[in-house]
């Protein structure tokens, strides 16, 4: 079995969703290798708080963060 990488959409509700998903991964007997933060919305007032809490509570290392892009880079000229 391959280890799992959890991708978390950083937005309202992400902490609960990430914790339930991490728990489900562990209950399935899988290894949670790490997690990636995906900034699916522009970072708001709570972004740093979400990241701190997720880093503290997810039982695996943060592997990276995908930043919010205001527009599709392929369309930017």
C-alpha positions as CSV (number, residue, x, y, z in Angstrom):
1,X,0.0,0.0,0.0
2,X,1.2,3.5,-0.9
3,X,1.3,6.2,1.7
4,X,-1.4,9.0,1.5
5,X,-0.8,12.7,1.0
6,X,-3.7,14.8,2.2
7,X,-4.5,17.9,0.3
8,X,-6.3,20.5,2.4
9,X,-8.3,23.4,0.8
10,X,-7.5,26.2,3.2
11,X,-10.9,27.9,3.8
12,X,-13.7,28.0,6.4
13,X,-14.3,24.5,7.7
14,X,-11.0,23.1,6.6
15,X,-9.8,22.1,10.1
16,X,-12.8,19.9,10.7
17,X,-12.6,18.4,7.3
18,X,-8.9,17.8,7.5
19,X,-9.1,16.1,10.9
20,X,-12.0,13.8,9.9
21,X,-10.1,12.8,6.7
22,X,-6.8,12.2,8.6
23,X,-8.8,10.1,11.1
24,X,-10.4,8.1,8.3
25,X,-7.0,7.5,6.7
26,X,-5.6,6.1,9.9
27,X,-8.7,4.0,10.6
28,X,-8.3,2.4,7.1
29,X,-4.8,1.3,8.2
30,X,-3.1,3.6,5.7
31,X,-0.1,5.8,6.4
32,X,-0.5,9.5,6.2
33,X,2.8,10.7,4.7
34,X,2.1,14.4,4.9
35,X,-0.3,17.1,3.9
36,X,-0.3,20.0,1.4
37,X,-2.1,23.3,2.0
38,X,-4.0,24.4,-1.1
39,X,-5.0,28.1,-0.9
40,X,-8.3,27.8,-2.8
41,X,-9.4,31.4,-1.9
42,X,-7.4,34.6,-1.4
43,X,-5.8,34.5,2.0
44,X,-8.0,36.2,4.5
45,X,-7.7,37.3,8.1
46,X,-7.8,33.7,9.4
47,X,-5.3,32.1,7.0
48,X,-2.4,32.1,9.4
49,X,-4.6,30.8,12.2
50,X,-5.9,28.0,10.0
51,X,-2.3,27.1,9.0
52,X,-1.0,27.1,12.6
53,X,-3.9,24.9,13.8
54,X,-3.7,22.5,10.9
55,X,0.1,22.1,11.4
56,X,-0.4,21.5,15.1
57,X,-3.3,19.0,14.7
58,X,-2.6,16.9,11.6
59,X,-0.4,14.0,12.6
60,X,1.9,14.3,9.6
61,X,4.3,17.0,8.3
62,X,3.3,19.9,6.1
63,X,4.9,19.1,2.7
64,X,4.1,22.4,1.0
65,X,1.6,25.2,0.2
66,X,0.0,25.9,-3.1
67,X,-0.6,29.6,-3.3
68,X,-3.8,31.3,-4.4
69,X,-3.5,32.5,-8.0
70,X,-6.0,35.3,-8.9
71,X,-6.2,34.2,-12.5
72,X,-5.1,31.3,-14.7
73,X,-1.4,31.9,-15.5
74,X,-2.0,30.5,-19.0
75,X,-4.4,33.3,-19.7
76,X,-2.2,36.1,-18.3
77,X,-0.1,37.9,-20.9
